[in-house]
Amino acid sequence: MNFSSAYNALPSQLTAEENLRVFGEMYNVANLKKRIETVLEVFELKEIKNLAFDTLSAGQKARVNLAKGFINRPRLILLDEPTASLDPDIADKVRKYLLSSQKKFKTSVLFTSHNMAEVEEVCDRVVFINHGKIVDEDTPEELAKKISQVKVNLMIKDGQKRTLNFARKNNWEAVAEGKYVTIKIEEEDIAYLLAGLAEKGVAYKQITIDKPSLEDYFLKQTRGDKYEMA
């Protein structure tokens, strides 16, 4: 097994490559030189491999930690918000590498994050923890299904005020932003909503419907309390 965190400090005076060599030797990694070259390439560290760890940026340190975490091809890896300090493109590559490792090497990953889109992409099962106790556990899809409301997004051509009044009359949460109105509603009430808007002469150019996501579930659970996500 191994461990990586975006906030973990490695020996500060050692270079990125030296840190990988030290931990590789601790794990008795075979063909260590070749393995170091591989993880340096995977996490795009070749250009900074000779720089001392304490001179690196937060994102670079996070990538060195990830490289250290995978140096021994662990069957189980513990990741504490591993992409928190990474640029979006690097974070995307890290997620793809995690999924590839899961598939190719059967790597099991225990992953903590507050990025719900990331959790949905990477994780098979999600655990909510509140004050050290598990309060819910399921797949991302099943947890999202526990939110019954969908979001109906309308690009209004004419009748924004009528749309908002109609929504509020029916006790639906509605928010206007520019030409757009977003209404939270039970999926079974969508037909009633659209019929009501047509009756009131509301014209709209575009309509999209957002199904509940894991982030919606997370927000519902965290209102009024703080949760950890694993």
Summary of the structure (lengths in Angstrom):
residues: 230
radius of gyration: 23.6
end to end distance: 17.5
largest distance: 73.5
contacts: 668
relative contact order: 0.12
helix: 45%
strand: 25%
